[in-house]
C-alpha cells in the first residue's frame, strides 16, 4: 500500500517536473510567453493540490482507536479533503482564467480559507470527541 502511494507520488512529481521543464524550455526559446509559463506552473500546482486532497479521506491509520475517535478522524479527513480539493480547483481556475493581479491575491485567499476551514474543523471535531469522552 505504501509502495503504491510512493510510486504514484513519484510519478506525479516526475510528470509535474517534466511539464514545467518543457514550458520553461519553450519560454527560453521564445515559443511560450512568460505569462503562459507562470500560469501553466500555477495551474499544475492547483491541480496537484486537488488530486492529493482528493486522496485525504482515504488516509486512515492502522492504529486501533475508539469508534468515536475513528468517526472524528474520518469526518476531519472528509472535510479537509473536500475543502482542499475545491480550493485546488479554484486555484487552478483562477490562474487559468483570471487577470494576473486578481489570480495572485484570490488564489492565496482561497488556499488560506480552505486551510483554516480544515484546521478549525479538525480542532473542533477532536475537541468535541475529547469532551464527550471525559
C-alpha positions as CSV (number, residue, x, y, z in Angstrom):
1,X,0.0,0.0,0.0
2,X,2.8,2.5,0.9
3,X,4.8,1.4,-2.1
4,X,1.9,2.1,-4.4
5,X,1.3,5.6,-2.9
6,X,5.0,6.3,-3.1
7,X,5.1,5.3,-6.8
8,X,2.1,7.4,-7.5
9,X,3.7,10.4,-5.8
10,X,6.9,10.0,-7.6
11,X,5.2,9.5,-10.9
12,X,3.1,12.7,-10.4
13,X,6.2,14.6,-9.4
14,X,8.1,13.5,-12.5
15,X,5.1,14.5,-14.7
16,X,4.9,17.8,-13.0
17,X,8.7,18.5,-13.3
18,X,8.6,17.3,-16.9
19,X,5.8,19.7,-17.9
20,X,7.4,22.6,-16.1
21,X,10.7,21.9,-17.8
22,X,9.1,21.8,-21.2
23,X,7.3,25.0,-20.5
24,X,10.5,26.7,-19.3
25,X,12.3,25.4,-22.3
26,X,9.6,26.8,-24.6
27,X,9.8,30.1,-22.7
28,X,13.6,30.3,-23.1
29,X,13.2,29.7,-26.9
30,X,10.5,32.3,-27.2
31,X,7.8,29.8,-28.1
32,X,5.8,30.5,-24.8
33,X,5.4,33.8,-23.2
34,X,6.5,34.3,-19.5
35,X,2.8,34.8,-18.6
36,X,1.8,31.5,-20.0
37,X,4.7,29.7,-18.4
38,X,3.8,31.2,-15.0
39,X,0.1,30.4,-15.4
40,X,0.9,26.8,-16.5
41,X,3.0,26.2,-13.5
42,X,0.4,27.6,-11.1
43,X,-2.4,25.6,-12.7
44,X,-0.4,22.5,-12.3
45,X,0.1,23.3,-8.6
46,X,-3.6,23.8,-8.1
47,X,-4.5,20.5,-9.9
48,X,-1.8,18.7,-7.9
49,X,-3.3,20.0,-4.7
50,X,-6.8,19.0,-5.8
51,X,-5.5,15.5,-6.6
52,X,-3.7,14.9,-3.3
53,X,-6.6,16.5,-1.3
54,X,-9.0,14.1,-3.0
55,X,-7.0,11.2,-1.5
56,X,-7.1,12.7,2.0
57,X,-10.3,10.9,3.2
58,X,-8.7,7.5,2.2
59,X,-5.8,8.1,4.6
60,X,-6.8,6.0,7.6
61,X,-4.2,4.8,10.0
62,X,-3.8,1.3,11.3
63,X,-4.0,2.3,14.9
64,X,-6.8,0.9,16.9
65,X,-8.9,3.7,18.4
66,X,-12.3,4.1,19.8
67,X,-15.2,4.2,17.4
68,X,-15.8,7.9,18.4
69,X,-12.2,8.8,17.6
70,X,-12.4,6.9,14.3
71,X,-15.5,8.8,13.3
72,X,-13.9,12.1,14.3
73,X,-10.8,11.3,12.3
74,X,-12.8,10.3,9.2
75,X,-15.0,13.4,9.5
76,X,-12.0,15.7,9.7
77,X,-10.3,14.0,6.7
78,X,-13.5,14.2,4.7
79,X,-14.0,18.0,5.4
80,X,-10.3,18.6,4.7
81,X,-10.4,16.6,1.5
82,X,-13.4,18.5,0.2
83,X,-12.2,22.0,1.2
84,X,-8.7,21.5,-0.2
85,X,-9.9,19.8,-3.3
86,X,-12.3,22.6,-4.1
87,X,-9.5,25.1,-3.2
88,X,-7.1,23.4,-5.6
89,X,-9.6,23.5,-8.4
90,X,-10.4,27.2,-7.7
91,X,-6.7,28.0,-7.5
92,X,-6.2,26.3,-10.9
93,X,-9.2,28.0,-12.4
94,X,-8.2,31.4,-11.1
95,X,-4.7,31.1,-12.6
96,X,-6.0,29.8,-15.8
97,X,-8.6,32.5,-16.5
98,X,-8.4,35.5,-14.1
99,X,-6.1,38.5,-14.7
100,X,-2.7,38.1,-13.1
101,X,-3.2,40.6,-10.3
102,X,-6.6,39.1,-9.3
103,X,-5.4,35.5,-9.6
104,X,-2.4,36.0,-7.4
105,X,-4.4,37.5,-4.5
106,X,-7.6,35.5,-4.9
107,X,-5.7,32.2,-5.2
108,X,-3.8,32.9,-2.0
109,X,-7.1,33.8,-0.1
110,X,-8.8,30.7,-1.4
111,X,-6.0,28.4,-0.1
112,X,-5.8,30.3,3.2
113,X,-9.6,29.9,3.8
114,X,-9.5,26.2,2.9
115,X,-6.6,25.6,5.2
116,X,-8.3,27.5,8.0
117,X,-11.6,25.5,7.5
118,X,-9.7,22.2,7.6
119,X,-7.7,23.1,10.7
120,X,-10.6,24.6,12.6
121,X,-12.9,21.8,11.8
122,X,-10.3,19.2,12.8
123,X,-9.7,21.0,16.1
124,X,-13.4,21.3,16.8
125,X,-14.1,17.7,15.9
126,X,-11.3,16.4,18.1
127,X,-12.2,18.8,21.0
128,X,-15.8,17.6,21.0
129,X,-14.6,14.0,20.8
130,X,-12.4,14.5,24.0
131,X,-15.2,16.4,25.8
132,X,-17.7,13.6,25.0
133,X,-15.2,11.0,26.3
134,X,-14.5,12.8,29.6
